[in-house]
Amino acid sequence: MKLNTGASIPAIGLGTWKSSEEDAYNAVLSALRAGYKHIDTAAIYRNEAAVGRALRDSGIPREEIFLTSKLWCTQLKDPQTALDQTLARLGLDYVDLYLIHWPVALNTDNIKDGDLLTFTTKENGERDVDLEWSFVDTWKLMQKIPTTGKAKAVGVSNFSISNLEKLANSEGVDLVPAANQIEIHPQ
């Protein structure tokens, strides 16, 4: 399928959600050897290092693999730093597609150990959402990333139609997301 950037994204890919480091490594390596060309991971999955190692160990040239990763909700205020961290974990120079994982910012004020790859919660156990930050603000920062070469395309994930409409109609938004990745399961 063609993205609005002109790049092609394979219609079927291997997702690594809920995969341990070892399972992610083995699954990605097996998938690539079986002919998969699209691998999907995310910072919050905590398996990017294993995914990157499997890509390198596969022996398949990097430019033949389409790699997607995602910006986690605690890092929406600084997507460039988050992408640099993702690339360091992957051991790669670029991803093909970098997505805002969810259109909801999580508050980082209560993170004591510095680990931003978490689901922040309030003392009562409810999700600690940052109501002062909007995904539109994140997108304004994201749309600059393709010029760095560290992500060939940027997009969103888990956005509703109303989220996309808000984004499209916001001042300062000049780049249309290349994709909106949504979760769907064939039955």
VENKA-V462150 format. One record per backbone hydrogen bond with DSSP energy under -1.0 kcal/mol. CO is the residue of the C=O (numbers start at 1). NH is the residue of the N-H. E is the energy in kcal/mol with one decimal. If there is no record, write none. Layout:
co->(CO CO)
nh->(NH NH)
e->(E E)
This chain:
co->(1 3 7 14 16 20 21 22 23 24 25 26 27 28 29 30 31 32 37 38 39 40 43 47 48 49 50 51 52 53 54 56 61 62 66 67 67 68 69 70 71 72 73 75 78 79 80 81 82 83 84 85 86 87 87 95 97 98 99 100 105 108 114 116 120 122 126 127 128 129 134 135 136 137 138 139 141 142 144 145 150 153 154 155 156 160 161 162 163 164 165 167 170 179 181)
nh->(9 6 3 40 19 24 25 26 27 28 29 30 31 32 33 34 36 35 66 14 68 16 46 51 52 53 54 55 56 57 58 59 64 65 39 96 97 41 99 43 101 75 106 78 82 83 84 85 86 87 88 89 90 91 92 152 69 155 71 157 130 111 116 118 128 125 122 129 107 131 138 139 140 141 142 143 144 145 147 148 95 98 178 100 181 164 165 166 167 168 169 170 173 156 158)
e->(-3.1 -1.9 -3.1 -2.9 -1.8 -3.1 -2.5 -2.5 -2.8 -2.8 -2.6 -2.4 -2.9 -2.7 -2.1 -1.6 -2.7 -1.1 -3.9 -2.7 -2.6 -1.3 -1.7 -2.2 -2.7 -2.2 -2.3 -2.3 -2.2 -2.9 -1.5 -1.0 -2.2 -1.9 -2.5 -1.8 -1.7 -2.5 -2.2 -1.6 -2.1 -1.9 -2.2 -1.7 -2.0 -2.6 -2.3 -2.2 -2.4 -2.9 -2.0 -2.5 -2.7 -1.9 -1.8 -2.1 -2.1 -2.2 -3.5 -1.3 -2.7 -1.7 -1.0 -1.9 -2.4 -2.0 -3.2 -1.2 -3.1 -1.0 -1.5 -2.7 -2.1 -1.0 -2.7 -2.6 -1.2 -1.8 -1.1 -2.3 -1.9 -2.1 -2.8 -1.8 -2.4 -2.3 -2.6 -2.3 -2.3 -2.7 -1.7 -1.4 -1.6 -2.9 -2.7)
